[in-house]
Amino acid sequence: MSVAQPKVLLVEDEPAQREVLAYNLEAEGFDVARAENGDEALILVDEEAPDIILLDWMLPGVSGIEICRRLKSRRETRTVPIIMLSARSEEVDRVRGLETGADDYVVKPFSVVELMARVRAQLRRTRPATVGQRLEFDDIILDSETHKVSRSEKPLKLGPTEFRLLTTFMEKPGRVWSREQLLDRVWGRDIYVDTRTVDVHIGRLRKALCQHGGEDPVRTVRGAGYALG
C-alpha cells in the first residue's frame, strides 16, 4: 500500500549530464521523465504531471527561463516546484531566475548529493505523503506513515489502490486529475490498465469515504476527470 513515487521531469540537453542525473534520481526512488529541449518539456509537463521539474537554463529552442515563466503563469502548473540548473553563477542571473518563478537555483557544477537534498526539500512542501507527513482535508485524515485513514474520527477501510488515489487527491485538493494522469500516478506508467478501471476504483473510494455517512467529497468534472473538493 505504498505511496506513489514522486515524479521528476528532468530537462537537460546534454546527454551525459541528463543520464547521470536520471540515474541518481532513480536510485533515490524517484520516477524520472526526460526532456532534451524546451518544446519537449512543455509537452511532457501536460502528459506526465510531474511533482517537480529540474530545468536547465540553456536549452535549444525555448530557453529554460522562458519555460519557467510560462509554467508559473499557468494555473495548472504554477504550484509545481522548479529547480533551475545553470552554469550562470552571477548574482544577477540567480536573481533573474528566482524572479521568473524558479523555486530554487543551483549553479553548475553542483554536488549531486546537495541537489537531491534540495529536491527532497521542495517535495516536503508539495508531496508531503512521500516523507510520511499526515494529510488533512475537511474531516478526513490520512496518515501516510501508518497507512490509516479516518473521517470524523472514525477509521475507514480502504484497499491499496483506493489509498493511493486518496493520497493523490489529498496532496492537491481542488486539482482536477484526468483518468490518464491518475493511471500514471496510481498504477504507474509501465502498467497497462483501461481508463474505465479508474472509474471503478473511484466508485470504491467514494463508498469507503461515505461508509459512516457524510457527503461524497470526490467531484466528477465532466470531460476532464476527478477532484477532491
Beta strands, then each sheet from edge to edge (+ up, - down):
strand 1: 7-11
strand 2: 31-35
strand 3: 52-56
strand 4: 82-86
strand 5: 104-107
strand 6: 134-137
strand 7: 140-143
strand 8: 148-151
strand 9: 154-156
strand 10: 218-221
strand 11: 225-228
sheet 1: 2+ 1+ 3+ 4+ 5+
sheet 2: 6+ 7- 8+ 9-
sheet 3: 10+ 11-
end
